[in-house]
């Protein structure tokens, strides 16, 4: 239509950042004894990241594989637009890039709830990894005992949250 102005991609990006989105670049690498596997794995990785909840857009650049001592390695530079800092943290934890750069905005402001959510996600991942590592060396009876101990820890954690006046704790006690 006449007189209608179209936003440029940069305008759309600026608007998203003003609304709290984060532009970042994540770096990944993959090694294999099969040259074709490394680029395919990285392409699949970029596609998976693009489908993550809260990811608005991604663009990945995959390098040519290089051979070193019988192994092929390749890297990917993935630029992504995440809806929030919490989404960016979740992707970084889940996919384990070898590097992350936040490109925009220059300053990230989090509410107390957002900061707590990010820290709880990090803590949960750490607990899950520790639990996995511990249980791999255990026999079945030891695993059952460990599950009981974990259930007791969860119950104690809930009690501590209630006592600390965590949001929602008072409503649950009524």
SEVEXTOR-709024 format. One record per residue (C-alpha): residue in one letter; chain; x, y, z. Coordinates in nm, 4 decimals. Example, Ala and Ser with C-alpha at 12.3 -4.5 7.8 and 13.67 -1.06 7.14 Angstrom:
BEGIN
[node 'A' 'A' [1.2300 -0.4500 0.7800]];
[node 'S' 'A' [1.3670 -0.1060 0.7140]];
END
This chain:
BEGIN
[node 'X' 'A' [0.0000 0.0000 0.0000]];
[node 'X' 'A' [0.1141 0.3510 -0.0698]];
[node 'X' 'A' [0.2642 0.5331 0.2274]];
[node 'X' 'A' [0.3087 0.2130 0.4288]];
[node 'X' 'A' [0.6607 0.1789 0.5645]];
[node 'X' 'A' [0.8228 -0.1584 0.6079]];
[node 'X' 'A' [1.0519 -0.2341 0.8964]];
[node 'X' 'A' [1.4029 -0.3401 0.8100]];
[node 'X' 'A' [1.5447 -0.6519 0.9764]];
[node 'X' 'A' [1.7563 -0.4197 1.1934]];
[node 'X' 'A' [1.4387 -0.2371 1.3062]];
[node 'X' 'A' [1.2766 -0.5674 1.4003]];
[node 'X' 'A' [1.5902 -0.6675 1.5931]];
[node 'X' 'A' [1.6033 -0.3308 1.7731]];
[node 'X' 'A' [1.2386 -0.3691 1.8737]];
[node 'X' 'A' [1.2963 -0.7226 2.0073]];
[node 'X' 'A' [1.5957 -0.6074 2.2140]];
[node 'X' 'A' [1.3931 -0.3174 2.3557]];
[node 'X' 'A' [1.1375 -0.5773 2.4687]];
[node 'X' 'A' [1.4021 -0.7795 2.6549]];
[node 'X' 'A' [1.5412 -1.0105 2.3855]];
[node 'X' 'A' [1.9118 -1.0977 2.3871]];
[node 'X' 'A' [2.1337 -1.1270 2.0790]];
[node 'X' 'A' [2.4237 -1.3635 2.1344]];
[node 'X' 'A' [2.6737 -1.5801 1.9551]];
[node 'X' 'A' [2.7463 -1.9326 2.0756]];
[node 'X' 'A' [3.0430 -2.1349 1.9579]];
[node 'X' 'A' [3.0331 -2.5136 1.9278]];
[node 'X' 'A' [3.2725 -2.7820 1.8122]];
[node 'X' 'A' [3.2342 -3.1478 1.7183]];
[node 'X' 'A' [3.4979 -3.4127 1.6557]];
[node 'X' 'A' [3.4649 -3.7537 1.4939]];
[node 'X' 'A' [3.6695 -4.0036 1.2983]];
[node 'X' 'A' [3.4195 -3.9540 1.0120]];
[node 'X' 'A' [3.4470 -3.6255 0.8198]];
[node 'X' 'A' [3.0811 -3.6185 0.7137]];
[node 'X' 'A' [2.9535 -3.6713 1.0660]];
[node 'X' 'A' [3.0926 -3.3486 1.2108]];
[node 'X' 'A' [2.9139 -3.1066 0.9798]];
[node 'X' 'A' [2.5905 -3.3058 0.9904]];
[node 'X' 'A' [2.5994 -3.3060 1.3722]];
[node 'X' 'A' [2.6530 -2.9304 1.3813]];
[node 'X' 'A' [2.3730 -2.8663 1.1305]];
[node 'X' 'A' [2.1400 -3.0796 1.3444]];
[node 'X' 'A' [2.2511 -2.8876 1.6538]];
[node 'X' 'A' [2.1647 -2.5508 1.4963]];
[node 'X' 'A' [1.8231 -2.6854 1.3911]];
[node 'X' 'A' [1.7542 -2.8123 1.7454]];
[node 'X' 'A' [1.8520 -2.4811 1.9047]];
[node 'X' 'A' [1.6214 -2.2990 1.6645]];
[node 'X' 'A' [1.3279 -2.5093 1.7930]];
[node 'X' 'A' [1.3942 -2.4401 2.1619]];
[node 'X' 'A' [1.1158 -2.2552 2.3455]];
[node 'X' 'A' [1.1928 -1.8836 2.3636]];
[node 'X' 'A' [1.4351 -1.8816 2.0708]];
[node 'X' 'A' [1.3107 -1.6288 1.8180]];
[node 'X' 'A' [1.5693 -1.6886 1.5437]];
[node 'X' 'A' [1.9071 -1.8492 1.4769]];
[node 'X' 'A' [2.1702 -1.8285 1.2067]];
[node 'X' 'A' [2.4551 -2.0771 1.2026]];
[node 'X' 'A' [2.7840 -2.0759 1.0175]];
[node 'X' 'A' [2.9633 -2.4107 1.0088]];
[node 'X' 'A' [3.3335 -2.4278 0.9297]];
[node 'X' 'A' [3.4975 -2.6785 0.6973]];
[node 'X' 'A' [3.6189 -2.9847 0.8891]];
[node 'X' 'A' [3.9902 -3.0162 0.9500]];
[node 'X' 'A' [4.1785 -3.3383 1.0100]];
[node 'X' 'A' [4.4098 -3.3775 1.3082]];
[node 'X' 'A' [4.5706 -3.7080 1.4070]];
[node 'X' 'A' [4.2995 -3.9197 1.2477]];
[node 'X' 'A' [4.0107 -3.7142 1.3836]];
[node 'X' 'A' [3.7953 -3.4621 1.2004]];
[node 'X' 'A' [3.6793 -3.1495 1.3788]];
[node 'X' 'A' [3.4541 -2.8635 1.2824]];
[node 'X' 'A' [3.3015 -2.5659 1.4548]];
[node 'X' 'A' [2.9817 -2.3674 1.4370]];
[node 'X' 'A' [2.9195 -2.0038 1.5154]];
[node 'X' 'A' [2.5510 -1.9708 1.6010]];
[node 'X' 'A' [2.3980 -1.6259 1.6288]];
[node 'X' 'A' [2.0709 -1.6390 1.8138]];
[node 'X' 'A' [1.7948 -1.4114 1.9282]];
[node 'X' 'A' [1.6558 -1.5306 2.2610]];
[node 'X' 'A' [1.3355 -1.3964 2.4108]];
[node 'X' 'A' [1.5065 -1.3400 2.7484]];
[node 'X' 'A' [1.8259 -1.3903 2.9453]];
[node 'X' 'A' [1.6684 -1.6925 3.1158]];
[node 'X' 'A' [1.6129 -1.8558 2.7751]];
[node 'X' 'A' [1.9744 -1.7850 2.6775]];
[node 'X' 'A' [2.1004 -1.9409 3.0018]];
[node 'X' 'A' [1.8815 -2.2492 2.9501]];
[node 'X' 'A' [2.0176 -2.2987 2.5972]];
[node 'X' 'A' [2.3770 -2.2535 2.7172]];
[node 'X' 'A' [2.3262 -2.5084 2.9955]];
[node 'X' 'A' [2.1487 -2.7581 2.7708]];
[node 'X' 'A' [2.3868 -2.7435 2.4726]];
[node 'X' 'A' [2.7200 -2.6603 2.6404]];
[node 'X' 'A' [2.8841 -2.4256 2.3912]];
[node 'X' 'A' [3.2602 -2.3773 2.4146]];
[node 'X' 'A' [3.2027 -2.0021 2.4173]];
[node 'X' 'A' [2.9240 -1.7449 2.4438]];
[node 'X' 'A' [2.9225 -1.3758 2.3548]];
[node 'X' 'A' [2.6315 -1.1469 2.4374]];
[node 'X' 'A' [2.6139 -0.8924 2.1572]];
[node 'X' 'A' [2.3080 -0.6908 2.2602]];
[node 'X' 'A' [2.1897 -0.5258 2.4773]];
[node 'X' 'A' [2.4789 -0.3545 2.6534]];
[node 'X' 'A' [2.3118 -0.4018 2.9910]];
[node 'X' 'A' [2.0900 -0.6863 3.1143]];
[node 'X' 'A' [1.8422 -0.6142 3.3929]];
[node 'X' 'A' [1.6735 -0.9024 3.5724]];
[node 'X' 'A' [1.3897 -0.8928 3.8200]];
[node 'X' 'A' [1.4458 -1.0801 4.1440]];
[node 'X' 'A' [1.2138 -1.3564 4.0209]];
[node 'X' 'A' [1.4033 -1.3899 3.6917]];
[node 'X' 'A' [1.7382 -1.4057 3.8722]];
[node 'X' 'A' [1.6074 -1.6703 4.1111]];
[node 'X' 'A' [1.4641 -1.8706 3.8207]];
[node 'X' 'A' [1.7962 -1.8680 3.6368]];
[node 'X' 'A' [1.9850 -1.9736 3.9499]];
[node 'X' 'A' [1.7344 -2.2505 4.0250]];
[node 'X' 'A' [1.7697 -2.3857 3.6698]];
[node 'X' 'A' [2.1478 -2.3905 3.7056]];
[node 'X' 'A' [2.1203 -2.5600 4.0433]];
[node 'X' 'A' [1.8769 -2.8196 3.9112]];
[node 'X' 'A' [2.1051 -2.9116 3.6206]];
[node 'X' 'A' [2.3978 -2.9443 3.8613]];
[node 'X' 'A' [2.1940 -3.1688 4.0906]];
[node 'X' 'A' [2.0775 -3.3864 3.8003]];
[node 'X' 'A' [2.4343 -3.4275 3.6752]];
[node 'X' 'A' [2.5655 -3.5087 4.0223]];
[node 'X' 'A' [2.2843 -3.7589 4.0749]];
[node 'X' 'A' [2.3548 -3.9249 3.7404]];
[node 'X' 'A' [2.7289 -3.9457 3.8096]];
[node 'X' 'A' [2.6747 -4.0875 4.1569]];
[node 'X' 'A' [2.4212 -4.3505 4.0564]];
[node 'X' 'A' [2.6348 -4.4905 3.7744]];
[node 'X' 'A' [2.8693 -4.6556 4.0240]];
[node 'X' 'A' [2.5927 -4.7790 4.2576]];
[node 'X' 'A' [2.4295 -5.1156 4.2885]];
[node 'X' 'A' [2.0483 -5.1485 4.2894]];
[node 'X' 'A' [2.0121 -5.1398 4.6718]];
[node 'X' 'A' [2.2367 -4.8319 4.6895]];
[node 'X' 'A' [2.0265 -4.6618 4.4202]];
[node 'X' 'A' [1.7078 -4.7272 4.6216]];
[node 'X' 'A' [1.8657 -4.5800 4.9350]];
[node 'X' 'A' [1.9846 -4.2801 4.7342]];
[node 'X' 'A' [1.6297 -4.2228 4.6004]];
[node 'X' 'A' [1.4981 -4.2198 4.9597]];
[node 'X' 'A' [1.7644 -3.9660 5.0589]];
[node 'X' 'A' [1.6737 -3.7458 4.7612]];
[node 'X' 'A' [1.3040 -3.7570 4.8532]];
[node 'X' 'A' [1.3946 -3.6485 5.2072]];
[node 'X' 'A' [1.6059 -3.3613 5.0669]];
[node 'X' 'A' [1.3136 -3.2460 4.8520]];
[node 'X' 'A' [1.0801 -3.2490 5.1516]];
[node 'X' 'A' [1.3313 -3.0513 5.3584]];
[node 'X' 'A' [1.3789 -2.8022 5.0756]];
[node 'X' 'A' [1.0036 -2.7405 5.0592]];
[node 'X' 'A' [0.9939 -2.6890 5.4360]];
[node 'X' 'A' [1.2835 -2.4426 5.4220]];
[node 'X' 'A' [1.1155 -2.2472 5.1420]];
[node 'X' 'A' [0.7950 -2.2238 5.3440]];
[node 'X' 'A' [0.9841 -2.1008 5.6473]];
[node 'X' 'A' [1.1724 -1.8431 5.4404]];
[node 'X' 'A' [0.8475 -1.6898 5.3211]];
[node 'X' 'A' [0.8970 -1.7899 4.9595]];
[node 'X' 'A' [0.6337 -1.6455 4.7252]];
[node 'X' 'A' [0.3318 -1.8736 4.7253]];
[node 'X' 'A' [0.4362 -2.0599 5.0393]];
[node 'X' 'A' [0.1825 -1.8838 5.2623]];
[node 'X' 'A' [-0.1004 -1.9575 5.0190]];
[node 'X' 'A' [-0.0107 -2.3276 5.0173]];
[node 'X' 'A' [-0.0234 -2.3402 5.3983]];
[node 'X' 'A' [-0.3733 -2.1936 5.4217]];
END
